[in-house]
Amino acid sequence: MKIYTKSGDKGLTSLVYGDRVSKADLRVEAYGTCDEANSYIGQGVSFLQAVDFEGKEELLRILHTVQTILFHVGAELATPAGKEVKWKLETGHITELEVSIDQLDASLAPLKNFILPGGHPSGASFHVARTVVRRAERLAVRIGDSVNPLVLSYLNRLSDFLFVVARYVNANTGCLEKNLHEI
């Protein structure tokens, strides 16, 4: 199978079931933004390979699951209204994120101020992924009622998860968080 098809050379692409839409369509923007977030998560994972700390392997397992579920989110967004989604998002996916957030957050110092994104390259990548997920969420909201409400819940929870992951990685790699007003 060739990588290039030339079918998108005029600015159109296909949704699931073959509906042709503009590459500027909100659905394409939304699932493309999920793909972008997934790439930043992958970047964060690759930076984690160079460090070692207790709990890293479990974190990598969770992140692998998150990257996989982001494909389910993309499938939801790439499926036209009224059509059956083949890779369905489930309530359990959101619950898994919540459990992970609670477990990781329990090991962190409580937040007392806003913190600046950054720290270890892995932590910084997860901060970037978090902001990209927020953009995907805003795009999904703009699509409207035809979006499965679980997509919005998952994206909302995922950004929280990535924030906690960034803090967790920074704490476990010895990169101190900087508060908003620190110089």
N, C-alpha and C positions, 0 to 999 in steps of 0.2 A: 504494500500500500504506500502510495506516495504521500509525503507530508503536505505538499501544496496541491490544491485543487483548482485554483484560479477562479472559483465560484464567488469569491468575495471581492474580486478586483474592482467592482463598481459600487462598493460601499454597502452591499447587502450580505446578510448571513442567515443561517437557518436556525430556528428554534427547534425544540424537540417536536416531532411529528412533521417536520419539513416546512412549516410556515416561514416564508421569507420576509425579513424585516430589515430596516436600516440598522447599520452598526451603531447608530446613535440612539436607537430605541432604548427606553428606560430599562427594559428587561435585560438587554445586552449589557448596558452600563452596570446594572446591579450584579449580574453573575460574573461579569468581568472584574468588578471590584472585589468580589469574594475570591476570585482567582489571584488577584494582586495580594490580598491579605494572606492567602494560603502560601504564597511565595515568600512573604516576609516571615511567616511562621517557620517555613523551611530554612530560611536564612538563620533565624534564631537557633533552630535545632542544630544546624551545621556548626555554629559557634560553640554550642554546648559540648561538642565532641572534644574540644581542647581542654576542658576542665573536668574536675572530679569532685563530687560532693555526695554526701548521703542523700538518697532520694532521687538522684538524677535519673536512674534507669526507669523508675516509676513515672517520673515527669515526662520522659521521652515516650513512654508507652501512651500516656494520656494525650500528649501532643500529636502522636501518630493518629490516634482515634479522632481528635479534633480535625486534623487535616482531611481525613476520610469523610467525616460528617459534613465538612464544608462543601464537598462534592454533592452531597444530598441537597444542601441549601441551593447550590447552583442549579441542580436539576429542577427543584421547585420553581426557581426564578426563570428557567429556560423553557418551562412547559406553558404553552398558551392557556389562557383561562378556559375552563370547561373541559380540559383534557386530563387524562389520568397521569399522575406523576409516577414514574417507574421506581425512583429511589426516594421513597417517602421519608420525610422528617417525622420523628416521633417524640412524644412528650418525654420519654425516657432519655433522649439525647440532652434535653435541657436539664433534667434532674441530675444526670452524670456531671454536667458542668457545675451545677450548684454544689454537689458533694465535693468536687475537686477544689472549688473556690474555698469552701469552708475548711477543708483539710490543710490547704496551703496557707491560707490566711491565719490559721491558728498558730503557726510557727513564726509569724512576723510580729514585729513591734507595732502597736496600734498607731494609726496615722493621727497626727495632731495638726498638720498643715498640708497644704498642697505641695506636691513634690514635682521637681522638674524631670521630664523624661531623659533618660540617658543611662549611665552606668556601664556595666559590662557590655561588649558588643551584642551578646545574646539578649540581654535585658533590653537594650535599646531597640533591637529588632522587634521584640514583642511589644514595646511601646508603639512603634510605627504600625505594626499589624493591628493594634487596638484602634488607632485612629482611622485606619483604612476600613476596618469593620464598621465603625460608626458611620463612615460615608456610605458603605453598602446598605446599612440600615436606613439611612435617610432616603436613598434611592428606592429601596423596597417600599417605604412608606408612600413615596410619590406614585408608585405603580397603582396603589389603591386596593380596593376590596378583593380583587382577584388574587391577591397574594395570601397564601396560607398564613394565618396568624402565628403559627409555630415558627415561621421564618423570622418574624419580627422578634419574637421572644428569644429565639436561639441567638440571633445576632446581638441583641441587647445583653444577654448573659455572657456571650462570648467576649465582648469587649471588657466586661468586668473580669472575666477569667484571665484574659491576657494582661490586664493591669496587675492582677495578683501574681501571675507568673513572672512578669518583669521584676516586681519587687522581690519575689522569692529567689530568682536567679541572682539578682544583685546582692541580696543578703548572703547567699551561699557562696558567692565568689569574692566576697569582701569589698564590693563596690558600694560605698555609702551613698544613700540618697541625699540629694540636695533639696532643701526646702526652697520654696518660691522666693523667699526674701534673704537667703544666704548669698554672700558674695565671696 
